[in-house]
Every structure is written in C-alpha cells, then in structure tokens.
Amino acid sequence: MWPDSSGGNASWLNPLRSARSRYFRSCTGAAYRPRVTSSIDSISAKASKAAPATFKQALFVAVTAGLGYGFDSYAVNIYGLVLPDIKKALHITDAQAGYIGSIFLLGYTIGTIGFGFAADRWGRKTTLGASILLYGVTTSLAGLTTNIAAFTGLRFLTGVGGAGELAVGAPYAAEVWPAKTRAIGVGGVIFSLFSLGYVLAAAVALVLVPRFGWQSAFIVAIIPALLLFILRRGITESPRYVDAQADHVSGRVKPRLWQLPGVRRRLVSGWFIYTANAVGYWGMTLFLTTYIVKRFHASPIEAIRYALAFFLLQAVFAYLGTSLADWVGRRPSAVLAALIEIASTILAATSDSLAEYQVFGAVAIATLGWLWGVGDTYIAELFPTVLRGTGFGIAVGGGRVVSIAAPTVIGWAIMHYGLQTPYLALSGLWVLTVIGYLMGPETKGKELEELTDEALA
C-alpha cells in the first residue's frame, strides 16, 4: 500500500532528503546534526510499514471516541443548561457564573495539551480510558456539593479530563480512517456525537431537574462514563502509532515538534482556527439558555427545549460540513461555514422576536458543528504520527488559551452592555477562521504520510 523504503526505487524520498539537507545546513553544532537526522528519518521511514486498520476497526474507534466526546459534551454543557438553577442554589451572579466557566476552560486548555502529550507517550487507547474516568467521576461529585469553591474545583478537573476526548480521539480516528472520507469519519462521526451529547444533557435536564433538582443531572454522569470505559477495552491501538513507537524503542530519537520544518506555520494556523472555534463556541453556548430566558422571557424549561432543537440541527451540520470538506476540500468548506456563521450570528443577535431568533439562532449554533467537525479533522492531519497528539494538543490548546476568558468576558458584558452587544462582537471572530485555513495546506484525500512529507519539505 505504501512506497517501499527497504528496496527498489526510493525516489519518493528525494524531496525529504533535500529538505533535510537544507535543514541541517541551517543548524549549528556538528554533534547536534546526527540527532536531528535520526529524528526525521524516524518520521519518514514508517510510510512503508504502517498497516491500515480495517473499516470495521476504524468505525469502532470513531464511534467509541465520538461517544466519549458526546459524554464529554454532556459533562461540559450540563452546567450551562441548568445554570439558572445553579445560580439560585449557589447564590451567584452572571459574572460569577462566567468565572466558573472560565476556570473550567482553564482545565480544558491544560487537559488538551497534557492529554496530547500523553497520547504520544503512552498511547491513544490508554489515555482515552484515563480521560473518561476523570471527567465522569468529577462531574458526578460536583452534583454532591453546594460549596462554591468545591464546585469550581471539580469543574476545573472535569475540564482537564474532558479535554482528553478530543485531544486523543480526533488524532486516533484520523490515523485509522480512510483518506478519501476522513473528514466524515473524524469530524462527522465524532463531532455529531458531541452535539448529541448536548441533546442528551438537555433531555436529562428536562426529565430529572424538575423532579430531583439540578444536582441529579450531574450525579448520573458516572453511569455512561463507566459503561464507555468498559466498552473501550475492546478497541485496538492505532497501527500507525504502534509503528512509530517501534522506531522509538529500537533506538531512533523522537524529534521535537519545533525542530521540524513547516510545522510552526501549521501550529499558527491551528491557533487561529481554534481561537475562533473555542471562543465562539463557549461564548455562544454557555449563556444560550440564559439569553433566551432574559431576551424573550421564556421559562428555563422552554429555553432548554429550544437549545435541544438547535443542537439536533448541529449534528446534521457536522455531517454536511465534513461531507463538503471531503468533496471540495477542507479550506473551501470551512471558509463557507465562517461566512454563514458571521451572517447568522448578526441576524440572531438583532432578532426582535423569538420566532425570528429560532431561525437564525438555530443556524448560528448548527454551523458551529460544521466548523468544529472540519477543524478537528484538519488539525489532526497536520502533524506526523509520532507527534500527532502533541501537535494537535498544542494547536487546539493554543486556541483554547484565549477562550478561557470568554465566559468571564461575556458574563461581564451582559451585565454592563446588555444581551445584544457581546453576541454581535462574537460575529467578528470568524475572520480568524479564514486566515487560519488560508495559512495551512489543503489536506483533502491525502494520506497522512504524504502530509508529513509536505511538512518536512
């Protein structure tokens, strides 16, 4: 399936050798050069040995990763869904609720980077198991306390654990899914289940919260976490990762991400894309039910029902956007989505009636699924297997650094400028999406090894 590096015509390596030669000439210190040579060799040589997963294995990985991301979505979004009740129980303001949301996102950022490193160090399968246990346990414990400090600390830990689902799951699925439909397999399957996790959280909030209080929606999170932990014991480790680790065990030196030519530009591209994705997502969704209640005088239960419908549509848009990305390319699909997001956010923020908001607000929330689905796939494709988790974690985590402030800023802005102004401001974020994709390469239909060679060229 892959070019043969052990014999025959090795002309496919010439671009890599030329790039390596240019790189060596730019380095200083003779003792340092052999180390880098073996590092880059360890990346390129695996193109001849990576055994492709079967479609059944690839689908199982994508679905189990997506289910974990879905339960992460439950753990993440249950806070915003029942926020009106939490504010009453904990006696907090919108600004304080925003602080708690920002502390959660601090954990999310740390977890994204940390689990990315862990995935390259200990494997995709093991780190996914640790992720779901951490956020499942801490979400349940948060439902057992009404102490603000304890609740906030547990939300921080939920963020750390939940971040591992994307930081590990997307690279894992990208390594086993066929190149022709990789965007559907990674972004479509995984992010649509994230959207449905919100739907599950909304359904649980509608059923349990009126009867047993907001705490019940947190406590039950341990059940799906444990079930999925057991289910994931049946998945296989990524064949590409196993091959990369074999090189490391056999004495090849693992490279550092910043040593690789072309990688820095890809990281910056990822930072632009995920600054827009993360700030836009958390800025728009954390106060979604609060916005509907305050702006249109709906009840909290009615607001949850509207949000549920928006996220059902988001799951559809995740498949729409990733299908388009596999057909015409990641960059055209994402740029189109960014333009739709700008227009729909402005129209939703300026809607004077609930009926009008239901149309434009639904499109704005749904298009987030399109943008995230394509973005998850795209960034997972940008880095070599031996450092894919690390590269993905730093690229996505870099964008999430900015998002830490989003809940605090939005909560503060709502109190000082009203509901409309902060949401209008969010519409300008998506210019960063356009810049990010224009900086990076087109990855549609390319094998991961081919994209690695392009990064080293």
Secondary structure, DSSP 8 states (H G I E B T S, - for coil): ----SSSS--GGGHHHHHHHHHHHHH---GGGHHHHHHHHHHHHGGGGT-----HHHHHHHHHHHHHHHHHHHHHHHHHHHTHHHHHHHHT--HHHHHHHHHHHHHHHHHHHHHHHHHHHHH-HHHHHHHHHHHHHHHHHHHTT---HHHHHHHHHHHHHHHHHHHHHHHHHHHHHS-GGGHHIIIIIHHHHHHHHHHHHHHHHHHHHHHHH-HHHHHHTTHHHHHHHHHHGGG----HHHHHHHHHHHTT-----GGGSTTHHHHHHHHHHHHHHHHHHHHHHHTTHHHHHHHHH---HHHHHHHHHHHHHHHHHHHHHHHHHHHHH-HHHHHHHHHHHHHHHHHHHHT--SHHHHHHHHHHHHHHHHHHHHHHHHHHHHSS-GGGHHHHHHHHHHHHHHHHTTHHHHHHHHHHHH-SHHHHHHHGGGGHHHHHHHHHS---TT--HHHHHHHHH-
